[in-house]
Amino acid sequence: MTAPATLVVDPDLLRAGRDGAKDILWNARTGQQVLLGPGAMGLLDRFAVPAAPGEAASAPLLRQLVDLGLLVPHPAPGPAAGTEPPGEGLFGARRVDLAAALRDSRCDVVVVGIPYDVGVTGRPGARFGPHYLRNASRSLFRTAGLDDAPGMFDPVRGRQVLAGVRIADAGNITADVHTRNGDSLLALERTTAAVVGAGKFPVVLGGDHSITLPSVRGVLSARPEDGPGIGIIHFDAHLDFGRPRQGDWRQECHHGNFMDWLVGDPRVERLVQFGIRQLITRQPDPSPKVSSWPGVSAATADLERVLATLPGDIPYYVTIDVDFLDPLVMPSTGTPVAGGYSHLQAVELVEALCGRREIIGLDLVEFLPDGNSTAASTAAELLLRGLDGAFSARR
């Protein structure tokens, strides 16, 4: 091998978790996955920024990394690390490629969209959600960037919102055709694993609600095997759960049953649901993991009673289906159900729960743009308050 003058880690290379003592690496462009031990990872990390191979050029380990395509000539073909795709992201965040966001030590939050609604059983259109959520969010809050994050002053709360929280938007997981339970969802699982593995907070913009399954699976795979499990805080008008299941979910999973596989996962210790009110054919199988605050009952309950159903010794992933809101407030969804939370009730509950528990990831789904700018702003505010609450709890 004749090494190029300068090498750099392939910008499309992501850390997708660990397998024992080895790191799992995944190439988002080619789909290639490899396992590397500590020695190879240490050498690879030396080229996180472009560097000359020097005397190590003849080392077999370096040669192997180049032959595997993990190290590439600099400038690398295709988008280089730090290249910004056109446009602004959620809350006006910088648009960067995913590899650059994961490497950037200044970045706290990585946003990714998935324009996928193949799993719907009702009206499609949620695939347009990520684009419209980003547009609406910028009229609500604007982040200053990765170098400075002063937040914005909220006159109602009397403090800066999202102060010190630095956000990068990695764009959408795209495909020529999103097939049902196909590679797009696998890419999302690997992406959230890489985000959590890099020590950052994932925010996922859906898309229909089936995207929560791979998103949570990715978060779980990046957590220590001997660590505690997680809980899920689920805002929804629908149960999305019938019975605990394990095994392959690709044949039967859709946006109305994806929770079956999450409840069936032993790493998920708790599921607490808020806003459930859809009539169903039969009551779901009982599970000690699952509890519910149906309708708007949590809005009138003492907050400490609500928090008592959310054990404080585990972290939580939060998933927000916008149809937990009253359709008078949120008509822009595919399966609206009469009743539900008002705007202020929803904001207060999301903010309170995220502010009192450790939150490790957040998604918002089932927003179906229909030209209603007020509904879009309401959905964006739920993201803002959830994210602000999560980082307020960390501080």
C-alpha positions as CSV (number, residue, x, y, z in Angstrom):
1,M,0.0,0.0,0.0
2,T,1.2,3.5,-0.8
3,A,-0.5,5.7,1.7
4,P,-1.9,9.0,0.6
5,A,-0.2,12.1,2.0
6,T,-3.1,12.8,4.4
7,L,-5.8,10.4,5.7
8,V,-9.0,11.0,7.6
9,V,-11.8,8.8,9.0
10,D,-14.5,8.3,6.4
11,P,-17.1,11.0,7.1
12,D,-19.9,8.5,6.7
13,L,-18.5,6.2,9.4
14,L,-20.6,5.9,12.6
15,R,-20.1,4.2,15.9
16,A,-23.1,2.0,16.3
17,G,-22.4,0.5,19.8
18,R,-20.3,-2.1,21.3
19,D,-20.0,-5.9,21.1
20,G,-18.0,-6.9,24.2
21,A,-14.6,-5.2,24.1
22,K,-15.0,-4.3,20.4
23,D,-16.6,-1.2,18.8
24,I,-19.2,-1.6,16.1
25,L,-18.7,0.7,13.2
26,W,-21.2,1.3,10.4
27,N,-20.9,3.1,7.2
28,A,-24.0,5.1,6.5
29,R,-23.3,5.3,2.8
30,T,-22.3,1.7,2.0
31,G,-24.0,-0.2,4.8
32,Q,-20.7,-1.9,5.7
33,Q,-20.4,-2.9,9.3
34,V,-17.1,-3.9,11.0
35,L,-15.9,-4.7,14.5
36,L,-12.7,-3.1,15.8
37,G,-10.7,-3.8,18.9
38,P,-9.1,-1.2,21.2
39,G,-5.8,-1.0,19.3
40,A,-7.5,-0.4,15.9
41,M,-9.9,2.1,17.4
42,G,-7.1,4.0,19.0
43,L,-5.3,4.3,15.7
44,L,-8.5,5.2,13.9
45,D,-9.2,8.0,16.4
46,R,-5.8,9.6,15.5
47,F,-7.3,10.4,12.1
48,A,-10.6,12.0,13.3
49,V,-9.0,15.2,11.9
50,P,-6.9,14.9,8.8
51,A,-3.4,13.7,9.6
52,A,-0.3,12.4,7.7
53,P,0.4,8.7,8.3
54,G,4.1,9.3,9.0
55,E,6.1,6.3,10.0
56,A,3.0,4.3,10.7
57,A,2.2,4.1,7.0
58,S,3.7,0.6,6.7
59,A,2.0,-0.7,9.9
60,P,-0.3,-3.7,9.1
61,L,-3.0,-2.2,11.3
62,L,-3.0,1.1,9.3
63,R,-3.0,-0.8,6.1
64,Q,-6.0,-2.8,7.2
65,L,-8.0,0.3,8.1
66,V,-7.3,1.8,4.7
67,D,-8.1,-1.5,2.9
68,L,-11.4,-1.6,4.8
69,G,-12.2,1.9,3.7
70,L,-12.4,3.2,7.2
71,L,-9.6,5.6,6.5
72,V,-9.8,7.6,3.2
73,P,-7.7,10.2,1.4
74,H,-8.3,13.7,2.5
75,P,-10.2,15.5,1.0
76,A,-12.5,12.5,1.0
77,P,-14.8,11.9,-1.9
78,G,-18.3,13.1,-1.3
79,P,-19.4,15.4,1.5
80,A,-16.5,16.1,3.9
81,A,-16.9,16.3,7.6
82,G,-18.3,19.7,8.6
83,T,-20.0,20.3,5.2
84,E,-23.4,21.9,5.8
85,P,-26.3,20.8,3.6
86,P,-28.4,23.7,2.4
87,G,-31.0,25.2,4.7
88,E,-31.4,25.6,8.4
89,G,-32.5,22.8,10.7
90,L,-34.8,22.5,13.8
91,F,-34.8,25.8,15.7
92,G,-32.5,27.3,13.2
93,A,-29.7,24.8,14.1
94,R,-26.8,24.3,11.8
95,R,-27.3,21.6,9.1
96,V,-24.3,19.3,9.2
97,D,-23.7,15.7,8.1
98,L,-24.2,13.1,10.8
99,A,-20.6,12.1,11.0
100,A,-19.5,15.7,11.7
101,A,-22.2,16.1,14.3
102,L,-21.1,13.0,16.2
103,R,-17.5,14.1,16.2
104,D,-18.1,17.7,17.3
105,S,-17.5,18.0,21.0
106,R,-19.6,21.2,21.1
107,C,-22.7,19.4,20.0
108,D,-25.2,18.3,22.7
109,V,-28.3,17.4,20.6
110,V,-28.4,15.7,17.2
111,V,-31.7,16.1,15.3
112,V,-32.6,13.6,12.6
113,G,-35.8,13.4,10.5
114,I,-37.3,10.3,9.0
115,P,-40.0,11.1,6.3
116,Y,-41.6,7.6,6.7
117,D,-45.3,6.9,6.9
118,V,-45.5,3.4,5.3
119,G,-46.7,2.1,8.7
120,V,-49.9,4.0,8.9
121,T,-53.3,2.4,9.1
122,G,-55.2,5.7,8.5
123,R,-54.4,8.8,6.4
124,P,-50.8,9.1,5.2
125,G,-48.9,12.3,4.9
126,A,-46.8,12.3,8.1
127,R,-43.7,11.8,5.9
128,F,-43.9,15.6,5.3
129,G,-43.7,16.2,9.0
130,P,-39.9,16.7,9.4
131,H,-39.8,19.5,6.8
132,Y,-42.8,21.5,8.2
133,L,-41.7,21.0,11.8
134,R,-38.3,22.5,11.1
135,N,-39.9,25.5,9.3
136,A,-42.4,26.1,12.1
137,S,-39.8,25.8,14.8
138,R,-37.7,28.7,13.6
139,S,-40.5,31.2,14.3
140,L,-40.7,29.9,17.9
141,F,-37.1,29.6,18.9
142,R,-33.7,30.1,17.3
143,T,-30.5,28.7,18.5
144,A,-27.3,30.8,18.1
145,G,-25.2,27.9,17.0
146,L,-22.6,25.4,18.3
147,D,-20.1,28.0,19.4
148,D,-22.6,29.9,21.5
149,A,-26.0,28.8,23.0
150,P,-27.4,31.6,25.2
151,G,-31.0,30.4,24.7
152,M,-33.9,32.8,24.5
153,F,-35.6,34.6,27.3
154,D,-39.1,33.3,28.2
155,P,-41.2,36.0,29.9
156,V,-43.7,33.4,31.2
157,R,-41.0,31.3,32.9
158,G,-38.8,34.2,33.7
159,R,-35.6,32.5,32.5
160,Q,-33.6,31.6,29.4
161,V,-34.9,28.6,27.5
162,L,-32.4,26.0,26.3
163,A,-29.5,28.0,27.6
164,G,-26.2,26.2,27.0
165,V,-27.8,23.5,24.8
166,R,-26.1,23.2,21.4
167,I,-28.1,21.7,18.6
168,A,-27.0,20.3,15.3
169,D,-29.4,19.0,12.6
170,A,-28.2,16.0,10.6
171,G,-31.1,16.2,8.1
172,N,-33.3,13.2,7.1
173,I,-32.8,9.5,6.7
174,T,-33.8,9.2,3.0
175,A,-34.5,6.5,0.5
176,D,-35.7,6.4,-3.1
177,V,-38.6,4.4,-1.7
178,H,-39.3,3.8,2.0
179,T,-40.4,0.1,2.1
180,R,-42.5,-1.1,5.0
181,N,-40.3,-2.0,8.0
182,G,-37.3,-1.9,5.6
183,D,-33.8,-0.5,5.5
184,S,-34.9,3.1,6.5
185,L,-35.9,1.9,9.9
186,L,-32.7,-0.1,10.2
187,A,-30.8,3.0,9.4
188,L,-32.7,4.9,12.1
189,E,-31.9,2.3,14.7
190,R,-28.2,2.5,13.8
191,T,-28.3,6.3,13.8
192,T,-29.8,6.7,17.3
193,A,-27.3,4.1,18.5
194,A,-24.5,6.2,17.1
195,V,-25.9,9.4,18.6
196,V,-26.2,7.9,22.1
197,G,-22.9,6.1,21.7
198,A,-21.2,9.5,21.0
199,G,-22.7,10.9,24.2
200,K,-25.3,13.1,22.6
201,F,-29.1,13.4,22.9
202,P,-31.2,12.2,19.9
203,V,-34.3,14.1,18.7
204,V,-36.2,12.3,16.0
205,L,-38.8,14.0,13.8
206,G,-41.4,11.6,12.3
207,G,-43.0,10.2,10.4
208,D,-45.6,7.7,11.7
209,H,-45.3,6.2,15.1
210,S,-43.7,3.0,14.1
211,I,-40.4,4.8,13.8
212,T,-40.3,4.9,17.6
213,L,-39.5,1.1,17.7
214,P,-36.2,1.3,15.8
215,S,-35.3,4.6,17.5
216,V,-35.7,3.1,21.0
217,R,-33.9,-0.1,19.9
218,G,-31.0,2.0,18.8
219,V,-30.9,3.9,22.1
220,L,-31.0,0.6,24.0
221,S,-28.1,-1.0,21.9
222,A,-25.8,1.9,22.8
223,R,-26.3,1.6,26.5
224,P,-24.1,-0.6,28.8
225,E,-25.2,-4.2,28.8
226,D,-24.9,-4.4,32.6
227,G,-26.6,-1.0,33.2
228,P,-30.2,-0.3,34.2
229,G,-33.0,-0.6,31.7
230,I,-35.1,2.3,30.6
231,G,-38.6,3.5,30.7
232,I,-40.8,5.0,28.0
233,I,-43.1,8.1,28.5
234,H,-45.7,7.8,25.8
235,F,-48.1,10.7,24.9
236,D,-50.9,9.3,22.6
237,A,-54.6,9.0,22.1
238,H,-54.0,5.3,21.1
239,L,-52.6,2.5,23.2
240,D,-50.4,1.1,20.3
241,F,-50.1,-2.0,22.5
242,G,-52.0,-5.3,22.6
243,R,-49.6,-7.9,24.0
244,P,-45.9,-8.2,24.8
245,R,-44.0,-9.7,21.8
246,Q,-40.4,-10.7,21.1
247,G,-38.6,-11.7,18.0
248,D,-38.8,-10.4,14.4
249,W,-41.1,-7.3,14.2
250,R,-40.6,-6.7,10.4
251,Q,-43.6,-8.7,9.2
252,E,-46.4,-7.3,11.5
253,C,-45.2,-4.0,13.0
254,H,-47.2,-0.9,12.2
255,H,-47.9,2.4,13.9
256,G,-50.7,0.9,16.0
257,N,-48.9,-2.1,17.6
258,F,-45.1,-1.2,17.7
259,M,-45.3,-1.0,21.5
260,D,-45.8,-4.8,21.6
261,W,-42.1,-5.3,20.9
262,L,-40.9,-2.6,23.2
263,V,-43.0,-3.9,26.1
264,G,-41.7,-7.4,25.2
265,D,-38.1,-6.2,25.4
266,P,-36.6,-7.1,28.8
267,R,-34.4,-3.9,28.6
268,V,-37.6,-1.8,28.8
269,E,-38.7,-1.8,32.4
270,R,-41.6,0.7,32.3
271,L,-44.1,2.2,29.9
272,V,-46.3,5.0,31.2
273,Q,-49.0,6.3,28.8
274,F,-50.8,9.7,28.8
275,G,-53.8,10.7,26.8
276,I,-55.2,7.3,25.9
277,R,-58.8,7.5,24.9
278,Q,-59.4,5.5,21.6
279,L,-62.1,2.8,21.9
280,I,-60.7,-0.6,21.3
281,T,-62.2,-4.1,20.6
282,R,-60.7,-5.7,23.7
283,Q,-58.5,-4.7,26.6
284,P,-54.8,-5.4,26.0
285,D,-53.1,-8.2,27.8
286,P,-52.0,-7.0,31.3
287,S,-48.4,-6.3,31.9
288,P,-46.8,-5.1,35.1
289,K,-44.6,-2.8,33.0
290,V,-47.5,-0.8,31.7
291,S,-49.6,1.9,33.4
292,S,-51.8,4.6,32.0
293,W,-53.2,8.0,32.8
294,P,-56.1,7.9,30.3
295,G,-57.9,10.9,28.8
296,V,-56.7,14.1,30.5
297,S,-56.6,12.6,34.0
298,A,-52.9,13.5,34.5
299,A,-53.7,17.2,33.9
300,T,-55.9,17.3,37.1
301,A,-53.9,14.8,39.2
302,D,-51.3,15.9,41.7
303,L,-47.9,15.9,40.0
304,E,-46.3,13.9,42.7
305,R,-48.9,11.1,42.2
306,V,-48.1,11.1,38.5
307,L,-44.4,11.0,39.1
308,A,-44.8,8.1,41.5
309,T,-45.7,5.9,38.5
310,L,-42.4,6.9,36.9
311,P,-39.6,5.3,39.0
312,G,-36.8,7.8,39.4
313,D,-34.0,5.2,39.2
314,I,-34.1,4.6,35.5
315,P,-33.9,7.0,32.5
316,Y,-36.7,7.6,30.0
317,Y,-37.2,7.9,26.3
318,V,-40.1,10.3,25.4
319,T,-42.4,9.7,22.4
320,I,-45.0,12.3,21.5
321,D,-47.8,11.5,19.2
322,V,-49.5,14.8,18.4
323,D,-52.9,13.2,18.5
324,F,-52.8,13.1,22.3
325,L,-53.9,16.8,21.9
326,D,-57.5,17.7,21.4
327,P,-58.1,17.8,17.6
328,L,-59.5,21.3,18.0
329,V,-55.9,22.2,18.9
330,M,-54.2,19.6,16.7
331,P,-56.3,18.8,13.6
332,S,-53.1,18.1,11.6
333,T,-52.8,14.3,12.2
334,G,-53.9,11.2,10.5
335,T,-56.0,9.5,13.2
336,P,-57.6,12.3,15.4
337,V,-59.7,11.3,18.4
338,A,-62.2,13.7,20.1
339,G,-61.2,15.1,23.5
340,G,-57.6,15.2,24.6
341,Y,-55.2,17.8,26.1
342,S,-55.4,21.5,25.4
343,H,-52.3,23.3,24.3
344,L,-51.4,24.6,27.7
345,Q,-52.2,21.3,29.5
346,A,-50.0,19.4,27.1
347,V,-47.1,21.9,27.4
348,E,-47.3,21.8,31.2
349,L,-47.3,18.0,31.4
350,V,-44.5,17.5,28.9
351,E,-42.4,20.1,30.6
352,A,-43.0,18.8,34.1
353,L,-42.3,15.2,33.3
354,C,-39.2,15.9,31.2
355,G,-38.0,18.3,33.9
356,R,-38.3,15.8,36.8
357,R,-36.9,12.6,35.2
358,E,-33.7,11.7,33.3
359,I,-34.5,11.8,29.6
360,I,-32.3,10.1,27.1
361,G,-34.1,10.7,23.8
362,L,-37.2,12.3,22.3
363,D,-39.3,11.9,19.2
364,L,-42.4,13.6,17.8
365,V,-44.6,11.7,15.4
366,E,-47.9,11.7,13.4
367,F,-47.8,15.4,12.5
368,L,-49.5,15.6,9.2
369,P,-49.1,19.0,7.6
370,D,-52.2,20.5,6.1
371,G,-51.4,24.2,5.9
372,N,-52.4,24.9,9.5
373,S,-49.5,27.0,10.8
374,T,-50.9,27.2,14.3
375,A,-50.9,23.4,14.6
376,A,-47.3,23.3,13.3
377,S,-46.2,25.8,15.9
378,T,-48.0,23.8,18.6
379,A,-46.1,20.7,17.6
380,A,-42.8,22.5,17.6
381,E,-43.5,23.9,21.0
382,L,-43.9,20.4,22.4
383,L,-40.4,19.6,21.1
384,L,-39.0,22.8,22.6
385,R,-40.6,22.3,26.0
386,G,-39.6,18.6,26.2
387,L,-36.0,19.3,25.2
388,D,-35.7,22.3,27.6
389,G,-37.2,20.2,30.4
390,A,-34.8,17.3,29.7
391,F,-31.7,19.6,29.9
392,S,-33.0,21.6,32.9
393,A,-33.2,18.2,34.7
394,R,-29.6,17.5,33.8
395,R,-28.5,20.8,35.1
